[in-house]
Amino acid sequence: MSEEYAKLAKKYDLPSFQVLDEEFHISFPEDEPILIHVRRQITEKISIFSDFLEGIMHPDTSIAGLHEASSFNEEEMQEILDLYRVLKYLERESLHTALFDSEKNNAQCIIRAFKLWHEYKERVSKILTKAKDSWSKPLKKIQETHFFL
């Protein structure tokens, strides 16, 4: 597994398998082409964080989303939107890559995702930390809302 990846990493100048596995948990089943698996695992992690950001921006009736959203000011919400845009771009790029599944396309997608992830990871971490810390404070009373048809 890692020998095959090492050859492809050298060919495409990919990040090391160990670094990717530590960051995205990409160990894979032996019957799946390695670069497809790596791309899917990266996309899965990115999707988790884009869903988290979406929940803050558009909490609907989620108590968690409503509570966390109330912790952010307008400027921070713009930052969340900017981060969300980047993560959604990466998700859609992975989908597009899946349409034209080739070794080279998967390698290029992995390289771009890895680069952008590390460029934006700290900004996502700050948002996540603020959302997490909001749970250390007492919850605000939720006002009862009635809907009329």
Secondary structure as UniProt FT lines:
FT   HELIX           2..12
FT   HELIX           17..24
FT   TURN            30..31
FT   HELIX           34..57
FT   TURN            60..61
FT   HELIX           63..69
FT   TURN            70..71
FT   HELIX           74..99
FT   HELIX           103..134
FT   TURN            135..136
//
